[in-house]
Amino acid sequence: MTASLLLALLVTLSGAIATYLYDENASLGARLCTGACLGLAALGLAGFVVASFIGLSGVAIAISAAICCSPLALLTDARYKHRISEDLNTTSTNIRRFLSQPDARTFGYILFYGFVALVFWQVFDRAVIEEQTGLSTGLLNNFGDLPFHISVITSFAYGNNFPPEDPTYAGVRFTYPFISDFVSAMFLRCGADLRQSMFIENFLLAFGFVGLVHRWALEMLRDRLAAIITPLLVLLNGGLGWVLLLEHAAANEGGLWGTLLALPPSFTVIPDSTWRWGNAVSTLLVPQRGFLMGLPLAVIAFTQWWLATEKEHRPFGVGRGKNKRKIVKPPQPEPVNTRFPLSQRRMIAAGVAAGLLPLVHAHSFVVVMGMAACLALLFINWRDWLTFFIVASVIAGPQLLWSTWHSAVNASTFFAWEMGWDHGKDNPIWFWFKNTGFFIPLILAAVLMKADGYLVRKRLLLFYLPFTLCFIIPNFLKMAPWIWDNIKVLYYWWLASSPIVALLLARLWKQGPIRRTAAIILFVVVTLAGTLDVAGIVLRTSNKYQVFDASGLAFAELVKEKTAPRALIIHAPVHNTPVFLTGRRSLMGYPGHIWTHGLNFMQREGEIKRIYLGLPDAEQLMKNYGVDYAVVGPLEKLAVPLNEGFFNRFEKVGQVGEYSLYKIREE
């Protein structure tokens, strides 16, 4: 694990140092948050390119790390070294001053980020739970996604999956965004175990995301309270699902206290109901690892857009009347890089962040490029925006070409007209009020609020307007085979709206005791459902959803020992086969996952059933697919009609508990 932590630290520091090329007034904390997210994404992309030629070996990881750490060369330049030293000295001075003379504002920041770190540590610690009884997860929403991500990670780490095939559907090019899982595969190869390899990346990205959202809101709103409220609104999103708490309390013998001690899995997304919005932590950041990496990259781009389109930028709090800091940073030196003006350097940085997105999270890439096109029309500076689009296209273009070339994905399954998102039988207006509560009315109230001028300044409103398309379009157009996946675009509307709502709540807080009370009530009403979901993850330590049992884990080790890395294995088409722990090629995994990727699986699923039935054409079908091994175990007995006698004609090369491995094809 030590090597993995060092690698993560190196790319984080390198990414942070790179910010000195374009972000002259960022705080050290913002630089580190940016560095972690940019560094890990760049490590994944560079690692994939290098490993595609020489495999995912120690040499490949070293080369990739060297590429990503190239910004460390800036330390040899006296001018950059001086600026970095200045920031470190300022931070050290502020720490010493706080220890000798604590102030409420700094203490509040420490408390906020300490609490965020503690919550994320607990959440991601329960995302993967390894015990003697097997491997589990503490999040119900992660039960289906976790085995898929494990299959991707192990396919690269153990299965030499280059060029990548879909780990759940052998023979088909893997075009689903996978860079976040590839980073975990690199950590796995560096000596971390599976759980550690996911935790390191998850925690750094999630914590970095909070810091980036906070910085973005601070730059846009120029209001410290609103900036600190914004990430809370972003993470604790939910609707009126908290009313279900009252229903559970009425039915619980222990009343409200008894319900709080045994919280249900979710108050924001409930199967077979029209509670569909979900909470960012429980339904997006933990189960959807691509989104976890894509969101902070998008926020980096948004922040640089805002700063690049500002005519005159001064860091908030420096020389601004009563709100100015007690400690003012020394005057910044003249810009070191004179080849490009600052606004263009910011656009280059935004272009790099956007360009990394196609193999990280495709929906985020579409949103970022779409928002850029709209904002370019509203904030006209063709040279700067052209710079952004050129840089983003140069980095993203090869990824897009690679991922779409000879792809088996049926693009027609992704798009169709469908109104009201996943509203079911609910009226769309009522559906959205139920799922987002008072959030939309608060947006409207903030935009319309006027006292000595509008609360939402014209520039902020213009910047926000394109993001409303992230709400409007997914309410009319299905953008994925599974309609719920429109959340990957819809959430960007919530993300961009949160600073607007936070600004309103901060203004109410400052306007006397009555409005302060109203601000507190409104904040609680908007975030309570999400808070209950997150609290349930952290506090329900006894709730575990087993993904692989102990025999399955032991069987996976046997498979890795007995089979070649590129062996093709047939097993029941389920989401949690132990084969996914081995990195070996799977003839077919869970149909639900394959369907959401836009692949046609019906014929192969039927033929797998014929094989396990041992029908006359079973052997020929396995020969046609090139099957090397077959699994017969408890999942096969449950999921498919099974003729165990058929497999007795093949050599049994190993058995663990009820799991048996048969060799189908002789080498």
GIHUHU-V779595 format. One record per residue. PHI is phi as a letter, one per 40 degrees, with the letter a starting at -180 (999 if undefined). NEAR is the number of other ideal C-beta (glycine too) atoms within 12 Angstrom. D_CENTER is the distance of its C-alpha to the mean C-alpha in whole Angstrom. Layout:
phi=PHI near=NEAR d_center=D_CENTER
phi=PHI near=NEAR d_center=D_CENTER
This chain:
phi=999 near=19 d_center=22
phi=d near=14 d_center=24
phi=c near=23 d_center=23
phi=c near=35 d_center=20
phi=c near=22 d_center=20
phi=c near=21 d_center=22
phi=c near=39 d_center=20
phi=c near=42 d_center=17
phi=c near=26 d_center=19
phi=c near=32 d_center=21
phi=c near=46 d_center=18
phi=c near=40 d_center=17
phi=c near=31 d_center=21
phi=c near=37 d_center=21
phi=c near=44 d_center=19
phi=c near=37 d_center=20
phi=c near=37 d_center=24
phi=c near=39 d_center=23
phi=c near=44 d_center=22
phi=c near=39 d_center=26
phi=c near=36 d_center=26
phi=a near=37 d_center=25
phi=b near=43 d_center=24
phi=c near=33 d_center=27
phi=b near=31 d_center=27
phi=c near=39 d_center=24
phi=c near=31 d_center=24
phi=c near=32 d_center=23
phi=c near=30 d_center=20
phi=c near=40 d_center=19
phi=c near=39 d_center=20
phi=c near=34 d_center=18
phi=c near=40 d_center=15
phi=c near=50 d_center=15
phi=c near=42 d_center=16
phi=c near=44 d_center=14
phi=c near=52 d_center=11
phi=c near=51 d_center=13
phi=c near=49 d_center=15
phi=c near=52 d_center=12
phi=c near=50 d_center=11
phi=c near=42 d_center=15
phi=c near=51 d_center=16
phi=c near=50 d_center=14
phi=c near=40 d_center=16
phi=c near=35 d_center=19
phi=c near=48 d_center=19
phi=c near=43 d_center=19
phi=c near=27 d_center=21
phi=c near=28 d_center=24
phi=c near=35 d_center=23
phi=c near=23 d_center=24
phi=c near=17 d_center=27
phi=b near=19 d_center=28
phi=g near=26 d_center=26
phi=c near=40 d_center=23
phi=b near=22 d_center=26
phi=c near=20 d_center=26
phi=c near=17 d_center=28
phi=c near=31 d_center=25
phi=c near=39 d_center=23
phi=c near=26 d_center=25
phi=c near=24 d_center=26
phi=c near=40 d_center=22
phi=c near=37 d_center=22
phi=c near=22 d_center=25
phi=c near=26 d_center=24
phi=c near=39 d_center=21
phi=c near=32 d_center=23
phi=d near=24 d_center=26
phi=c near=34 d_center=25
phi=c near=28 d_center=27
phi=c near=16 d_center=30
phi=c near=26 d_center=30
phi=c near=22 d_center=31
phi=c near=13 d_center=35
phi=c near=18 d_center=35
phi=d near=13 d_center=37
phi=c near=21 d_center=36
phi=c near=26 d_center=32
phi=d near=20 d_center=33
phi=c near=20 d_center=35
phi=c near=34 d_center=32
phi=c near=30 d_center=30
phi=c near=19 d_center=33
phi=c near=22 d_center=33
phi=c near=32 d_center=30
phi=c near=22 d_center=30
phi=c near=18 d_center=34
phi=c near=25 d_center=33
phi=c near=23 d_center=30
phi=c near=16 d_center=32
phi=c near=22 d_center=35
phi=c near=28 d_center=33
phi=c near=19 d_center=32
phi=c near=15 d_center=36
phi=c near=17 d_center=37
phi=c near=21 d_center=34
phi=c near=14 d_center=36
phi=c near=11 d_center=39
phi=b near=15 d_center=39
phi=c near=17 d_center=36
phi=b near=17 d_center=35
phi=c near=13 d_center=33
phi=c near=21 d_center=30
phi=c near=25 d_center=29
phi=c near=15 d_center=29
phi=c near=19 d_center=27
phi=c near=26 d_center=24
phi=c near=20 d_center=25
phi=c near=16 d_center=25
phi=c near=28 d_center=21
phi=c near=24 d_center=19
phi=c near=16 d_center=21
phi=c near=22 d_center=20
phi=d near=32 d_center=16
phi=c near=22 d_center=17
phi=c near=18 d_center=19
phi=c near=34 d_center=16
phi=c near=35 d_center=13
phi=d near=22 d_center=16
phi=c near=28 d_center=17
phi=c near=40 d_center=14
phi=c near=38 d_center=12
phi=c near=27 d_center=16
phi=c near=37 d_center=16
phi=c near=47 d_center=13
phi=b near=43 d_center=16
phi=b near=32 d_center=19
phi=b near=27 d_center=22
phi=b near=18 d_center=26
phi=c near=12 d_center=29
phi=c near=16 d_center=29
phi=h near=26 d_center=26
phi=b near=36 d_center=22
phi=b near=32 d_center=20
phi=b near=39 d_center=17
phi=c near=36 d_center=18
phi=b near=42 d_center=16
phi=c near=34 d_center=17
phi=c near=36 d_center=14
phi=c near=42 d_center=13
phi=c near=31 d_center=16
phi=c near=28 d_center=16
phi=c near=38 d_center=13
phi=d near=42 d_center=13
phi=c near=40 d_center=16
phi=c near=39 d_center=15
phi=c near=45 d_center=12
phi=c near=49 d_center=15
phi=c near=52 d_center=17
phi=c near=48 d_center=15
phi=d near=43 d_center=15
phi=c near=42 d_center=19
phi=c near=44 d_center=20
phi=c near=43 d_center=19
phi=c near=43 d_center=21
phi=b near=35 d_center=24
phi=b near=39 d_center=24
phi=f near=28 d_center=25
phi=c near=36 d_center=23
phi=b near=28 d_center=24
phi=c near=24 d_center=24
phi=c near=37 d_center=21
phi=b near=31 d_center=22
phi=d near=36 d_center=20
phi=c near=49 d_center=20
phi=b near=46 d_center=21
phi=a near=41 d_center=23
phi=d near=37 d_center=26
phi=g near=25 d_center=27
phi=b near=30 d_center=25
phi=d near=25 d_center=23
phi=c near=38 d_center=19
phi=b near=30 d_center=17
phi=c near=42 d_center=14
phi=d near=41 d_center=11
phi=b near=41 d_center=11
phi=c near=47 d_center=11
phi=c near=49 d_center=8
phi=c near=47 d_center=11
phi=c near=49 d_center=13
phi=c near=54 d_center=13
phi=c near=49 d_center=13
phi=c near=47 d_center=16
phi=c near=44 d_center=18
phi=c near=42 d_center=17
phi=c near=38 d_center=19
phi=c near=35 d_center=22
phi=c near=34 d_center=22
phi=h near=21 d_center=23
phi=c near=29 d_center=21
phi=c near=25 d_center=21
phi=d near=41 d_center=18
phi=c near=30 d_center=17
phi=c near=28 d_center=17
phi=c near=40 d_center=15
phi=c near=45 d_center=12
phi=c near=35 d_center=13
phi=d near=41 d_center=13
phi=c near=50 d_center=10
phi=d near=43 d_center=8
phi=c near=33 d_center=11
phi=c near=43 d_center=11
phi=c near=47 d_center=8
phi=c near=44 d_center=8
phi=c near=40 d_center=11
phi=c near=45 d_center=11
phi=c near=40 d_center=9
phi=c near=44 d_center=12
phi=c near=42 d_center=15
phi=c near=45 d_center=14
phi=c near=44 d_center=14
phi=c near=43 d_center=17
phi=c near=42 d_center=19
phi=d near=40 d_center=18
phi=c near=41 d_center=20
phi=c near=37 d_center=22
phi=c near=40 d_center=23
phi=c near=37 d_center=23
phi=c near=37 d_center=25
phi=f near=27 d_center=27
phi=a near=32 d_center=27
phi=c near=31 d_center=26
phi=c near=31 d_center=26
phi=c near=39 d_center=24
phi=c near=37 d_center=21
phi=c near=35 d_center=21
phi=c near=39 d_center=21
phi=d near=44 d_center=18
phi=c near=41 d_center=15
phi=c near=37 d_center=17
phi=c near=46 d_center=17
phi=c near=43 d_center=13
phi=c near=40 d_center=12
phi=b near=42 d_center=15
phi=c near=43 d_center=15
phi=i near=47 d_center=18
phi=b near=40 d_center=21
phi=c near=31 d_center=25
phi=d near=42 d_center=24
phi=c near=36 d_center=25
phi=c near=21 d_center=28
phi=c near=30 d_center=28
phi=c near=32 d_center=28
phi=c near=19 d_center=32
phi=c near=17 d_center=32
phi=c near=28 d_center=31
phi=c near=23 d_center=33
phi=c near=15 d_center=36
phi=c near=16 d_center=36
phi=c near=20 d_center=35
phi=c near=13 d_center=39
phi=c near=14 d_center=37
phi=g near=16 d_center=36
phi=c near=20 d_center=33
phi=c near=14 d_center=33
phi=c near=16 d_center=33
phi=c near=25 d_center=30
phi=c near=23 d_center=28
phi=c near=21 d_center=29
phi=b near=24 d_center=28
phi=c near=34 d_center=25
phi=c near=32 d_center=24
phi=d near=33 d_center=20
phi=a near=38 d_center=19
phi=b near=43 d_center=21
phi=b near=43 d_center=18
phi=a near=36 d_center=18
phi=b near=30 d_center=21
phi=d near=19 d_center=22
phi=f near=10 d_center=25
phi=a near=22 d_center=25
phi=b near=28 d_center=24
phi=c near=35 d_center=22
phi=b near=36 d_center=19
phi=c near=44 d_center=17
phi=g near=46 d_center=15
phi=b near=47 d_center=13
phi=d near=45 d_center=10
phi=c near=50 d_center=9
phi=c near=48 d_center=11
phi=b near=42 d_center=10
phi=b near=43 d_center=7
phi=c near=47 d_center=5
phi=c near=42 d_center=7
phi=c near=39 d_center=8
phi=b near=42 d_center=6
phi=c near=43 d_center=4
phi=c near=42 d_center=5
phi=c near=42 d_center=3
phi=c near=49 d_center=1
phi=c near=47 d_center=4
phi=c near=44 d_center=6
phi=d near=46 d_center=6
phi=c near=50 d_center=8
phi=c near=53 d_center=10
phi=c near=48 d_center=11
phi=c near=47 d_center=12
phi=d near=50 d_center=14
phi=c near=46 d_center=16
phi=d near=41 d_center=17
phi=c near=41 d_center=18
phi=c near=49 d_center=20
phi=d near=44 d_center=21
phi=d near=36 d_center=23
phi=c near=39 d_center=24
phi=c near=37 d_center=26
phi=c near=33 d_center=27
phi=c near=27 d_center=29
phi=c near=13 d_center=33
phi=a near=9 d_center=33
phi=b near=24 d_center=30
phi=b near=19 d_center=31
phi=d near=26 d_center=29
phi=c near=30 d_center=29
phi=g near=24 d_center=31
phi=c near=22 d_center=34
phi=g near=14 d_center=37
phi=b near=15 d_center=36
phi=f near=10 d_center=39
phi=c near=8 d_center=39
phi=c near=16 d_center=35
phi=c near=16 d_center=35
phi=c near=23 d_center=34
phi=c near=18 d_center=37
phi=b near=22 d_center=36
phi=b near=17 d_center=35
phi=c near=29 d_center=34
phi=d near=15 d_center=37
phi=d near=14 d_center=37
phi=c near=24 d_center=35
phi=c near=21 d_center=36
phi=d near=12 d_center=37
phi=d near=23 d_center=34
phi=c near=23 d_center=34
phi=c near=25 d_center=33
phi=b near=11 d_center=36
phi=c near=11 d_center=35
phi=b near=21 d_center=32
phi=c near=19 d_center=32
phi=d near=31 d_center=30
phi=c near=31 d_center=28
phi=c near=31 d_center=28
phi=c near=31 d_center=26
phi=c near=41 d_center=24
phi=c near=40 d_center=23
phi=c near=36 d_center=23
phi=c near=45 d_center=20
phi=c near=46 d_center=18
phi=c near=37 d_center=19
phi=c near=39 d_center=18
phi=c near=49 d_center=14
phi=c near=47 d_center=15
phi=c near=38 d_center=16
phi=c near=47 d_center=14
phi=c near=48 d_center=11
phi=d near=37 d_center=13
phi=c near=43 d_center=13
phi=c near=46 d_center=9
phi=a near=42 d_center=8
phi=c near=37 d_center=12
phi=c near=35 d_center=11
phi=c near=44 d_center=10
phi=c near=40 d_center=13
phi=c near=33 d_center=15
phi=c near=40 d_center=15
phi=c near=46 d_center=15
phi=c near=32 d_center=18
phi=c near=27 d_center=20
phi=c near=40 d_center=19
phi=c near=42 d_center=21
phi=c near=22 d_center=24
phi=c near=26 d_center=24
phi=c near=35 d_center=24
phi=c near=26 d_center=27
phi=c near=16 d_center=29
phi=c near=23 d_center=29
phi=b near=30 d_center=29
phi=c near=14 d_center=31
phi=a near=23 d_center=31
phi=c near=15 d_center=32
phi=c near=18 d_center=32
phi=c near=33 d_center=28
phi=c near=34 d_center=26
phi=c near=20 d_center=28
phi=d near=33 d_center=27
phi=d near=42 d_center=23
phi=c near=28 d_center=24
phi=c near=24 d_center=26
phi=c near=31 d_center=23
phi=c near=37 d_center=20
phi=c near=24 d_center=22
phi=c near=19 d_center=24
phi=c near=33 d_center=20
phi=c near=37 d_center=19
phi=d near=21 d_center=22
phi=d near=20 d_center=22
phi=c near=32 d_center=19
phi=c near=24 d_center=20
phi=c near=15 d_center=23
phi=c near=24 d_center=22
phi=c near=30 d_center=20
phi=b near=20 d_center=22
phi=c near=14 d_center=25
phi=f near=12 d_center=27
phi=c near=23 d_center=24
phi=c near=26 d_center=25
phi=c near=28 d_center=22
phi=c near=20 d_center=25
phi=c near=18 d_center=23
phi=c near=11 d_center=26
phi=c near=23 d_center=24
phi=c near=28 d_center=21
phi=b near=21 d_center=23
phi=a near=17 d_center=26
phi=c near=13 d_center=27
phi=a near=24 d_center=26
phi=c near=20 d_center=27
phi=g near=28 d_center=25
phi=f near=38 d_center=22
phi=c near=33 d_center=22
phi=c near=27 d_center=25
phi=g near=22 d_center=27
phi=c near=12 d_center=30
phi=c near=20 d_center=29
phi=c near=14 d_center=31
phi=d near=22 d_center=28
phi=c near=16 d_center=29
phi=c near=17 d_center=29
phi=d near=26 d_center=26
phi=c near=32 d_center=24
phi=c near=20 d_center=26
phi=c near=32 d_center=25
phi=c near=41 d_center=22
phi=b near=40 d_center=21
phi=g near=35 d_center=24
phi=c near=32 d_center=26
phi=c near=40 d_center=23
phi=c near=27 d_center=24
phi=d near=21 d_center=28
phi=c near=37 d_center=27
phi=c near=36 d_center=25
phi=c near=18 d_center=29
phi=c near=25 d_center=31
phi=c near=36 d_center=29
phi=c near=26 d_center=30
phi=c near=16 d_center=33
phi=c near=26 d_center=34
phi=b near=13 d_center=37
phi=a near=15 d_center=39
phi=f near=8 d_center=40
phi=h near=12 d_center=38
phi=c near=20 d_center=35
phi=c near=33 d_center=32
phi=c near=34 d_center=29
phi=c near=24 d_center=31
phi=d near=15 d_center=31
phi=c near=22 d_center=29
phi=c near=34 d_center=26
phi=c near=27 d_center=27
phi=c near=23 d_center=27
phi=c near=34 d_center=24
phi=c near=36 d_center=22
phi=d near=27 d_center=24
phi=d near=30 d_center=22
phi=c near=37 d_center=19
phi=c near=28 d_center=21
phi=c near=25 d_center=21
phi=c near=35 d_center=18
phi=c near=34 d_center=19
phi=c near=21 d_center=23
phi=c near=29 d_center=22
phi=c near=38 d_center=20
phi=c near=29 d_center=22
phi=b near=20 d_center=25
phi=b near=24 d_center=23
phi=c near=25 d_center=21
phi=b near=33 d_center=18
phi=a near=31 d_center=18
phi=d near=28 d_center=20
phi=c near=25 d_center=19
phi=d near=30 d_center=19
phi=c near=33 d_center=16
phi=c near=36 d_center=14
phi=d near=38 d_center=15
phi=d near=37 d_center=13
phi=c near=40 d_center=10
phi=b near=42 d_center=13
phi=d near=42 d_center=15
phi=c near=41 d_center=12
phi=c near=40 d_center=13
phi=c near=37 d_center=16
phi=c near=44 d_center=15
phi=d near=44 d_center=13
phi=c near=43 d_center=17
phi=c near=39 d_center=19
phi=d near=45 d_center=18
phi=c near=48 d_center=20
phi=c near=43 d_center=23
phi=c near=47 d_center=23
phi=c near=46 d_center=23
phi=c near=41 d_center=26
phi=c near=42 d_center=28
phi=c near=44 d_center=27
phi=c near=35 d_center=28
phi=c near=33 d_center=31
phi=c near=31 d_center=32
phi=d near=27 d_center=32
phi=c near=19 d_center=34
phi=b near=18 d_center=37
phi=g near=12 d_center=39
phi=c near=12 d_center=39
phi=c near=12 d_center=39
phi=c near=20 d_center=36
phi=c near=19 d_center=34
phi=c near=16 d_center=34
phi=c near=22 d_center=33
phi=c near=30 d_center=30
phi=c near=20 d_center=29
phi=c near=19 d_center=30
phi=c near=30 d_center=28
phi=c near=34 d_center=25
phi=c near=23 d_center=25
phi=c near=29 d_center=26
phi=c near=40 d_center=22
phi=b near=43 d_center=20
phi=c near=32 d_center=22
phi=c near=43 d_center=21
phi=c near=45 d_center=17
phi=c near=34 d_center=19
phi=c near=38 d_center=21
phi=c near=46 d_center=18
phi=c near=42 d_center=16
phi=c near=33 d_center=20
phi=c near=38 d_center=20
phi=c near=42 d_center=17
phi=c near=27 d_center=19
phi=c near=21 d_center=23
phi=c near=28 d_center=23
phi=c near=19 d_center=23
phi=c near=14 d_center=26
phi=c near=25 d_center=23
phi=b near=25 d_center=22
phi=b near=30 d_center=21
phi=c near=25 d_center=23
phi=b near=42 d_center=21
phi=b near=41 d_center=24
phi=c near=27 d_center=27
phi=c near=23 d_center=29
phi=c near=25 d_center=31
phi=c near=36 d_center=28
phi=c near=32 d_center=27
phi=c near=27 d_center=30
phi=c near=39 d_center=31
phi=c near=41 d_center=28
phi=c near=23 d_center=29
phi=c near=29 d_center=32
phi=c near=43 d_center=31
phi=c near=28 d_center=29
phi=c near=19 d_center=33
phi=c near=27 d_center=35
phi=b near=34 d_center=33
phi=c near=22 d_center=32
phi=d near=26 d_center=29
phi=b near=26 d_center=29
phi=c near=35 d_center=31
phi=b near=34 d_center=30
phi=b near=51 d_center=30
phi=b near=47 d_center=31
phi=a near=48 d_center=30
phi=c near=36 d_center=29
phi=c near=36 d_center=26
phi=b near=36 d_center=24
phi=c near=34 d_center=21
phi=b near=41 d_center=22
phi=c near=45 d_center=24
phi=c near=46 d_center=25
phi=d near=50 d_center=25
phi=c near=47 d_center=21
phi=c near=44 d_center=22
phi=b near=43 d_center=24
phi=g near=39 d_center=22
phi=c near=44 d_center=25
phi=c near=41 d_center=25
phi=b near=53 d_center=25
phi=c near=41 d_center=28
phi=a near=46 d_center=26
phi=c near=44 d_center=23
phi=c near=35 d_center=22
phi=d near=28 d_center=23
phi=c near=24 d_center=20
phi=c near=35 d_center=18
phi=c near=37 d_center=20
phi=c near=26 d_center=21
phi=c near=31 d_center=18
phi=c near=38 d_center=17
phi=g near=29 d_center=21
phi=b near=36 d_center=23
phi=c near=21 d_center=26
phi=b near=32 d_center=27
phi=d near=16 d_center=30
phi=c near=17 d_center=33
phi=c near=31 d_center=31
phi=c near=28 d_center=30
phi=c near=21 d_center=34
phi=c near=27 d_center=35
phi=c near=39 d_center=33
phi=c near=27 d_center=35
phi=c near=26 d_center=39
phi=c near=41 d_center=38
phi=c near=38 d_center=37
phi=c near=22 d_center=40
phi=g near=25 d_center=42
phi=c near=19 d_center=44
phi=d near=12 d_center=46
phi=c near=17 d_center=44
phi=c near=30 d_center=41
phi=c near=22 d_center=42
phi=c near=15 d_center=42
phi=c near=28 d_center=39
phi=c near=32 d_center=37
phi=c near=18 d_center=39
phi=c near=21 d_center=38
phi=c near=30 d_center=35
phi=g near=19 d_center=35
phi=c near=37 d_center=34
phi=c near=34 d_center=35
phi=a near=42 d_center=34
phi=b near=48 d_center=34
phi=b near=53 d_center=33
phi=b near=40 d_center=35
phi=a near=41 d_center=34
phi=c near=26 d_center=33
phi=c near=34 d_center=30
phi=c near=35 d_center=32
phi=c near=20 d_center=35
phi=c near=17 d_center=33
phi=c near=26 d_center=31
phi=b near=31 d_center=34
phi=c near=20 d_center=38
phi=b near=28 d_center=39
phi=b near=22 d_center=42
phi=c near=22 d_center=42
phi=c near=13 d_center=45
phi=c near=26 d_center=44
phi=c near=32 d_center=42
phi=c near=14 d_center=45
phi=c near=17 d_center=46
phi=b near=28 d_center=44
phi=c near=20 d_center=43
phi=c near=22 d_center=41
phi=c near=29 d_center=40
phi=i near=26 d_center=38
phi=a near=21 d_center=37
phi=b near=28 d_center=36
phi=f near=21 d_center=36
phi=c near=23 d_center=36
phi=c near=38 d_center=34
phi=b near=33 d_center=36
phi=b near=40 d_center=36
phi=b near=34 d_center=38
phi=c near=28 d_center=39
phi=c near=35 d_center=39
phi=b near=24 d_center=40
phi=c near=10 d_center=42
phi=c near=11 d_center=41
